Amino acid sequence: MTYRLSGWLAISAALSGLMLGVGAQARVRGEGAMVAYNNNASLAFVQSHVEYGERLAPPNGPYFDTESGFIKGGRATVSGMRNAGVRNVYFHVSYSQVTGNLTYVGGINGTTTSLVEPNNAQMSDVGLRLGQGFMVADDMMLVPYIGYGFHHWARGEPASVAAPYNLYESYRNQYAAFGILWQTELFRRLVTSLNLAYGRTIHPTISAPAMGFAEGLGPEPWRRAGADIDYLIGRHEAVFVSATYTEFQYGAGPVVPIGGGYVAHEPFSQTEITNYAIGARFLF
């Protein structure tokens, strides 16, 4: 599972290097252009790489149960920047949904039999940001913000010869975070945005109705790093590409009875999601 850390470092280093390397060539356009850019709506196609793992000995013990793979879907966003008592108040709302099959590697509950199979997955996310923009140079704006969001992962293990059951599980969590958005105007029509945020999951839960199992999990750190590169093709139209890495954890839940003399327990887990997107933006 060494891909996890290396993927995070590679994305952060590459995106930071891009912005620092080309910043000196930026063409001055001013605060008005940055404010205008931040009033927009967008639609994007999203390809998500998911890495999920459960550990018996957190936080660095070996993974005994993993899921990974690519799933795809879409994302819609609306953002605005207005003067509302204070200058350059910023807000941002996003919704995304991705679906597909992930590869499960683990074991059958209550046995020592190993199991590798596809897992149906659907992930839905809602994100909110509220902050304020500050020009720090003629071509750069920093936007510190507070963020709040909701994440839902519905996963299903289809029945098979090795595992003659159909198990549906649902993971949910909210999160709260502090972040900063660094936007730079490059050349005449290019805008780059680097986003860094750190926070904590709120009220994470798991439920498996077929097993009569549901419990709360422990809140743990939540982190995000990402970047957008926008090219304005007209006065109000732009196309963009982006990459966003999100990592969060769930603390282990308590051991709970599920009937028939059985008990269940959700272990410590870590989730890493890297979203690659391409889309169109409309400035209003």
N, C-alpha and C positions, 0 to 999 in steps of 0.2 A: 504493500500500500504506500510505497514511497512516492508514488505519483502525486499524492495530495499536497505535500509541502513543495515539491519542485514545481508543480503547476502554479501555485500561488506566487512563488518567487519569480518565476519566468514572466507572468503577466504583469506584476508590479514593476519589475525592472524594465521591461520593454516599453510599457506605456509611459513611465516616468522619464525614461531616456528620450523618447520621441518628443515630449513636450519641452524638455530642457534644451534639446538639440536644435529645434527649429524656432524657439522663442525669439532668438536674436534677429530672425528675419521677418518678424511680424510687421505688418503694416498698420499704422495707427488709425483707428476708426472711432474710438471714444466711447464714453459711457452710454450715450443714446443708442448706439448700435447694440451694445450688450444687453441693455434693458429690452430693446425690441426683440432680440433673439430669444430672450427668456419668456416671451409671451407666445406659446406655441402648443400645438397638439400633434401627436405622432401615432403611427401604426407601424409594427415591425413583425417580421418573421423571426422566431427564436429557435435556436438549437441548443439544448441543455445537456451538459455532461454531468451526471450525478455519481457521486461516490458516497456510499453509506456503510458504516461499520459499527458493530457492537463489540464491546470489550468486557471480559470478565474481571480484569484487573486494571481499572482506569487509573491515570489517564493515558498511560503508555504501554499497557499490556498488549499482547497479540490479539488480533481480530479473530473471532470465532464464527462470525456471521456477517456476510457482506452483500451488498447489492451495488451494481454499477452499470453504466451504459449511457447511450444517447437517447433522448426523447425530444419531441419538437412540438411547437405550437405558435402562439402569438402574444403580442403585448400592445396595450394602448396606454398612452400617457397624455396628461394635460398639465401645463405649468404656466405660471404667470408671475409678473413682477410689477408691483404698483406702489404708489405713494399712499400710505394709509396711516396718517399720524406721524410715521417715520418714513425715511426715504428708502426706496427699493425693497419693499417687503416681498419676499419670495415664497411661493407655494408650489407644490408638485404632487400630483396624484397619479398612481400607476396601477394597472391590473394586468396580470399575465396568467396564462394557462398553458401547460404542456402535457402531452400524453404520449404513451408508447410502452415498450417492454424493456425492463431492466433484467439483468442476469443475477439471480440469487445463488449464492454459494454458502451452504451451511448444513444444517441437519434437520431431521424430522423431529418435531416436538415429542419429548418423552422417550426417544430412542437414541441409539448410537449410529444410526444409518446416515451416511452423507447424502447430500442432495444438491444437484445443480439443475436449475430450471428457469424459464422466463417468468417474469413477474409483471402483471399488468400494473401500470402506474399512471396516476394523474396528480399533478401538482398545480395548485392555484395560489397566487400571491396578490395581496393588496398592499400598497405602500403609500405613505403620506409624509411630506416634508414641509416644515415651516421655518423660514430663516430670513436673513437680510443680506443684500449684496453690497460689497464695498470695493470700489476701484482702487487697486494698489499700484497700477501703472496705466499708461494710456491705452494699453491693449490687454489688460488683465483685470479680472474681477474674482474676488473670493466671496463665497457665500457660506458662512457657517449656518448650520441648521440643526433642529431637533427632528428626529424621525420616529415614526410609529408604523407598524405593519402587522399583517396576519399571513400565516403560512399554513397550508393544508396539503397533506400527502395522503392520498387514498391508494392503498396497494392491495393486490389480490394475487394469491397463489392458486392457479387453476388445478383442478383435480388431475391426477396422473396415476399410472400403474404403481409407481414408487410411493406416492402419497395420495391415497384415495379420499381426498377431502377438498373442499374449496374454502379457503380462509381469506376473509377480508379484514384488513386492519386500517385504522384511520389515525394519523398523527396530526395534531394541531398545536400551534403555538402563536402567541403574539410576541412582539419585540419592541423595545424602545432603544433609541440610539442617539448619539451626538455625531454629527458629520460635518465635512467641509467639502465644498464644490469649488474647484479651481478651473476657471474658464479663461481661455486665451484666444484672441483673434489673430489668425495667421493669414498673411497675404491679403487678397481682396475678398475672397469668398469662403475661407476655411475657418472653422471654429472647432477647437478641441476642448473637452471637458474631462477632468480627472476627479473622481469621487472617492472619498475615504470615509468610513464610518465605523464606529465601535459602540456596542451596547450589550444588551442582555435579553435572553428569552423571558417571556412572561407566561405563566400558567400553561406550560406544555402538558399535553395529555396524549394517551393512547387508548383506543378502544378496539375490541375484537368481538363483535356481537355474537358470532357463532360459538365462541368459547365462553360467553357470559363474562367477559373480562374487560375492565376499564379502570384506569387509575391515572393519577396525576404524576408527573415526572419533575425532576429537579430543574430549576432555572440555571442556565449556564451562559458563558460568553457568546456573543454574536458579533461577527466581523464582516465587512464588505469592502472591496476595492474594485473600481471599474473605470472605464474611459469610453467616451464617444468621440468620433471624428465626423463632423458635419461639413457638407459642401453645399453652398447655396447656389441653386441653379436658376433662381429668379428672385424677384423682390419678396415673395412670400413662400417660396417653395425650397425645400432642401432634401437631400438624401444623406443617409448616415450609416455607419457601421459602429458596433460597440462590442465590448467584452466586459463582463462583470463576474467577479468571483465572490461567493458568499459562503461563509463557514459558520456553523453553530453546533452546539452540543445539547444533549438532554441528559440530566442526571438520572441515576437509577431510581426506579419506583419501589415501593414496599412490596413485600411478599403478601399476596392476597388469596383467599380461598375462591375457587371457581366451581365448586360442587363436585360430588362424586368422590370426595376424599382427595381431590387434586388442588394444588396451589399453583399460582403463576407469578412471574416476576419479570419486569422489563429492565434490562441492564443499561448501563451507561452507553451512550451512542454518540457518534459524530457524523455530521452530514456536510458534504462539500458540493456546491453546485456552481458550475461555470457556464454562464449564458453567453452565447454568441448571437448577435442580432444584426439584421440589415433591414432598413426601413425608410419611410418617407416622413417628412415633418412639414407642417404648415404653420407659418408665422402669422399671427393676427394682431 
